Amino acid sequence: MKASWLADRIGWRQISEQLAEHRVPRRGYVFYLGGITLYLFLVQVATGILLMLYYQPDPQAAFASVQRIAGGDVPYGHLVRNVHAWSSDLFVLALLTHLFLVLVRRTFRAPHELSWISGILSLVLGVGLAFTGAVLPWSENAYADAMVGSGLARNVPLVGGWLMRFMRGGPDIGAGTLGHAFGFHVAALPAALTMLIALHLFLLSRKPAAQPEANVPSIPLYPDFLVRQGVAFTGLTVVIMTLGTFVERPLGVVADPAAPPIGARPPWYFLPFHQIIRAAPKELLGVDGARFIASAVCLLGLVALALPFIDQRGSKITAWLAWGLLLILLLLSASALT
């Protein structure tokens, strides 16, 4: 009786009928990636709330509080921290993979322009969420991430100086840096990302992905696809828990502002940009080399945002360019690690 009462109040019968009308390819594995990305974000939120109960956002106490969480003083703290760190990396990877597959499949075309734009902005916020989280332990590696990341921001045209000071919370890396990172990581970025994801899902519900062709085996979105998506969530949970249990995310040593690390590298998602700026000549076309490269990257980002309006038919050239860009990014990352 209670179940039927709740179903009647929320209109579950009408919702399930609408979901069942939409079909997806039986072997359309790419359709599962969006749900996996959302699931990874929810894992981050849940584990982040648990970590926030014991974390102290103060330069004098931040490292010790994370050390206490990871060292066994907090029940299951080591596992929760590792799961949070791994889900953060996997979340950024899932966002990148999802956007890459949309490019290759050329499903950014009308009527999905707004879905594409919200996806690009979600990637930007997702990277920001991962970056600010990497700063919070206030270890030597965290200090290096803050130093190199804000240094990269300095090269952004027009607003580079302001952006670097904003990321650092002042002219130098210190208490303001940690305060800004904590505020954005636990409040501003999760809230903005939640609204973007909700907008993305709303847009997809209004203009769903193209229905499979008549000769392609398909399944209804509900219950078949959602059940399979649940199986994917279960498998992903096993993977994350395995990584969190057996693959360490070392904390390192406490940050020493008096002796900043030499030869520091940024997080993996910044490696291509770090490498190309590091290898850039001092001047390009009469402009500072690093600033020229940063301007080109920003221009590429604007082109990506406007892609549905530039390539309205979804040319195959766009797919080949996506593969080429992926190869370049992988080569730059490998070069930065050597």
C-alpha positions in Angstrom: 0.0 0.0 0.0 2.8 2.4 0.9 4.7 1.7 -2.3 1.6 2.3 -4.4 0.8 5.5 -2.4 4.3 6.9 -3.1 4.2 5.8 -6.8 0.9 7.6 -7.2 2.1 10.8 -5.5 5.3 11.1 -7.7 3.5 9.9 -10.9 5.9 6.9 -11.3 3.6 5.1 -13.8 3.8 8.1 -16.2 7.5 8.5 -15.7 8.3 4.8 -16.3 6.1 4.8 -19.5 8.0 7.8 -20.8 11.3 6.2 -20.1 10.2 2.9 -21.7 9.3 4.7 -24.9 12.9 5.8 -25.4 15.2 3.1 -26.7 19.0 2.7 -26.9 21.2 0.3 -28.9 21.6 -3.0 -27.2 25.4 -2.8 -27.7 25.6 1.0 -27.3 28.3 0.9 -24.6 29.0 4.6 -25.0 25.6 5.3 -23.5 26.7 3.9 -20.1 29.6 6.4 -19.8 27.3 9.4 -18.9 25.8 7.5 -16.0 29.3 6.3 -14.9 30.5 9.9 -14.8 27.5 10.9 -12.7 28.1 8.0 -10.3 31.8 9.0 -9.9 30.7 12.5 -9.0 28.3 11.2 -6.4 31.1 9.0 -4.9 33.2 12.1 -4.6 30.5 14.0 -2.8 29.8 11.2 -0.4 33.4 10.5 0.5 34.2 14.2 0.5 31.6 14.9 3.2 33.1 12.1 5.3 36.6 13.6 4.9 35.4 17.1 5.6 34.3 16.0 9.1 38.0 15.6 10.1 39.9 17.9 7.8 41.2 21.2 9.1 41.7 23.9 6.3 44.7 25.6 8.0 48.3 25.5 6.7 49.5 24.6 10.2 47.0 21.8 10.7 45.9 20.6 7.2 48.7 18.0 6.6 48.4 16.6 10.2 44.6 16.3 9.8 45.0 14.3 6.5 47.8 12.3 8.1 45.5 11.4 11.0 42.7 10.4 8.5 45.1 8.2 6.5 47.1 6.9 9.4 44.3 4.9 11.1 43.2 7.3 13.8 39.9 7.7 11.9 38.0 4.4 11.3 38.2 3.5 7.6 39.8 6.9 7.0 42.5 5.5 4.8 40.0 3.7 2.6 37.7 6.7 2.3 40.7 9.0 1.4 41.9 6.6 -1.3 38.5 6.1 -2.7 38.0 9.9 -2.9 41.3 10.4 -4.6 40.8 7.6 -7.2 37.2 8.6 -7.9 38.5 12.1 -8.6 41.0 11.0 -11.2 38.5 8.6 -12.7 35.8 11.3 -12.8 38.1 13.6 -14.9 39.1 10.7 -17.1 35.4 9.8 -17.6 34.6 13.4 -18.6 37.4 13.5 -21.1 36.5 10.2 -22.5 32.8 11.1 -22.8 33.6 14.4 -24.7 36.1 12.6 -26.9 33.4 10.0 -27.9 30.9 12.7 -28.6 33.4 14.3 -30.9 34.2 11.0 -32.7 30.5 10.1 -33.0 29.7 13.7 -34.0 26.7 13.8 -31.7 27.3 17.5 -30.8 25.2 18.5 -33.8 21.7 20.0 -33.6 19.7 19.7 -31.5 22.4 18.9 -28.9 24.3 22.2 -29.0 23.5 23.1 -25.4 24.3 19.6 -24.2 27.7 19.9 -25.8 28.3 23.3 -24.2 27.2 22.1 -20.8 29.5 19.1 -21.2 32.5 21.3 -21.9 31.8 23.5 -18.9 31.3 20.4 -16.8 34.8 19.3 -17.8 36.3 22.7 -16.8 34.6 22.5 -13.4 35.5 18.9 -13.0 39.2 19.7 -13.5 38.9 22.6 -11.1 37.4 20.3 -8.5 40.2 17.8 -8.9 42.9 20.5 -8.8 41.6 22.2 -5.7 41.2 18.8 -4.0 44.9 18.0 -4.8 46.0 21.2 -3.0 44.1 20.5 0.3 46.5 17.9 1.9 49.1 20.7 2.0 51.9 18.2 1.4 55.0 18.9 -0.7 53.2 17.5 -3.8 50.1 19.6 -3.0 52.3 22.7 -2.7 53.9 21.9 -6.0 50.5 21.5 -7.7 49.4 24.9 -6.4 52.7 26.5 -7.5 52.8 24.9 -11.0 49.0 25.2 -11.6 48.9 28.9 -10.7 52.0 29.4 -12.8 50.3 28.0 -15.8 47.3 30.3 -15.2 49.6 33.3 -15.2 50.0 32.8 -19.0 46.3 33.1 -19.8 45.9 36.3 -22.0 44.3 39.4 -20.5 43.4 37.9 -17.1 46.5 35.8 -16.4 47.9 37.9 -13.6 44.6 38.3 -11.9 43.8 34.6 -12.2 47.2 33.6 -10.7 46.6 35.9 -7.7 43.1 34.6 -7.3 44.2 31.0 -7.3 47.0 31.8 -4.8 44.8 34.0 -2.6 47.4 36.7 -2.9 50.8 37.3 -4.5 52.3 34.2 -3.0 51.2 30.7 -2.1 50.2 30.5 1.5 47.2 30.4 3.8 45.1 32.3 1.2 45.8 29.6 -1.3 44.6 26.8 1.0 41.5 28.9 2.0 40.5 29.5 -1.6 41.1 25.9 -2.6 39.0 24.6 0.3 36.1 27.0 -0.3 35.9 26.2 -4.0 36.4 22.4 -3.5 33.7 21.9 -0.9 31.1 24.6 -1.9 31.4 26.6 -5.0 32.6 24.0 -7.5 30.3 21.1 -6.3 27.3 23.4 -6.3 28.0 24.8 -9.8 28.8 21.3 -11.2 25.6 19.9 -9.7 23.6 22.6 -11.5 25.4 22.0 -14.7 24.8 18.2 -14.5 21.1 18.8 -13.8 20.9 21.1 -16.8 22.7 18.6 -18.9 20.3 15.8 -17.9 17.3 18.1 -18.5 18.5 19.0 -22.0 19.0 15.3 -22.8 15.5 14.6 -21.5 14.1 17.3 -23.8 16.2 16.4 -26.7 17.4 12.8 -26.2 20.2 11.2 -28.2 19.1 9.9 -31.6 17.0 6.8 -31.6 18.8 3.7 -32.9 18.1 2.7 -36.5 15.4 0.2 -37.3 17.9 -2.5 -38.2 20.0 -2.0 -35.0 19.0 -4.2 -32.0 17.7 -2.0 -29.2 16.4 -2.1 -25.6 14.1 0.2 -23.7 15.7 2.8 -21.4 13.5 1.4 -18.6 13.9 -1.1 -17.1 16.5 -2.9 -19.3 19.1 -0.2 -19.8 18.8 1.1 -16.2 19.3 -2.4 -14.8 22.4 -2.8 -17.0 23.6 0.6 -15.8 23.2 -0.6 -12.3 25.4 -3.6 -13.0 28.0 -1.2 -14.4 27.8 0.8 -11.2 28.4 -2.4 -9.2 31.4 -3.3 -11.3 32.8 0.2 -11.0 32.3 0.1 -7.2 34.4 -3.1 -7.1 37.1 -1.4 -9.1 37.2 1.7 -7.0 37.2 -0.3 -3.7 40.0 -2.5 -5.1 42.1 0.5 -6.0 41.4 2.2 -2.7 42.4 -0.9 -0.7 45.4 -2.1 -2.6 46.8 0.8 -4.5 48.3 3.5 -2.3 47.9 7.2 -2.8 51.0 8.3 -0.8 50.6 11.5 1.2 54.3 12.4 1.2 55.8 15.0 3.5 54.5 18.3 4.8 54.9 21.4 2.5 57.8 23.7 3.3 57.2 27.1 1.7 60.8 28.0 2.5 62.1 25.3 0.3 59.7 24.8 -2.7 60.1 21.6 -4.7 62.4 21.8 -7.7 61.3 20.3 -11.0 57.7 19.9 -9.9 55.1 18.6 -12.3 51.4 19.5 -12.2 48.6 16.9 -12.0 48.3 14.5 -14.9 45.4 16.4 -16.6 47.7 19.5 -16.9 50.8 17.6 -18.2 50.3 18.3 -21.9 50.0 22.1 -21.3 52.9 22.1 -18.8 55.1 20.3 -21.3 54.3 22.5 -24.3 54.7 25.7 -22.3 58.0 24.4 -20.9 59.3 23.5 -24.4 58.1 26.8 -26.0 60.8 29.2 -27.2 61.1 32.5 -25.4 59.3 34.3 -28.2 56.8 33.4 -30.9 55.8 36.0 -33.5 57.2 38.7 -31.2 55.1 37.5 -28.2 56.3 35.7 -25.1 56.3 32.0 -26.0 54.4 30.7 -23.0 51.8 33.4 -23.3 51.4 32.7 -27.0 50.9 29.0 -26.3 48.3 29.7 -23.6 46.5 32.1 -25.9 46.4 29.3 -28.6 45.0 26.8 -26.0 42.3 29.4 -24.9 41.4 29.9 -28.5 41.1 26.2 -29.0 38.8 26.1 -26.0 36.5 28.7 -27.5 36.5 26.8 -30.8 35.4 23.7 -28.9 32.6 25.6 -27.3 31.4 26.9 -30.7 31.9 23.6 -32.5 28.2 22.8 -33.0 27.8 26.1 -34.7 31.0 25.8 -36.8 30.5 22.2 -37.9 26.7 22.0 -38.1 26.7 18.8 -40.2 29.2 16.9 -38.1 32.0 16.4 -40.7 34.2 13.3 -40.5 37.1 15.7 -40.5 36.1 16.7 -36.9 36.4 13.0 -35.9 39.9 12.7 -37.4 41.0 15.9 -35.8 39.8 14.5 -32.4 42.0 11.4 -32.9 44.9 13.6 -33.9 44.5 15.8 -30.9 44.3 12.8 -28.6 47.6 11.5 -30.0 49.3 14.8 -29.5 48.1 15.1 -25.9 49.3 11.6 -25.1 52.7 12.3 -26.6 53.0 15.5 -24.7 52.0 13.8 -21.4 54.6 11.0 -22.1 57.2 13.6 -22.8 56.5 15.5 -19.6 56.9 12.3 -17.5 60.3 11.5 -19.0 
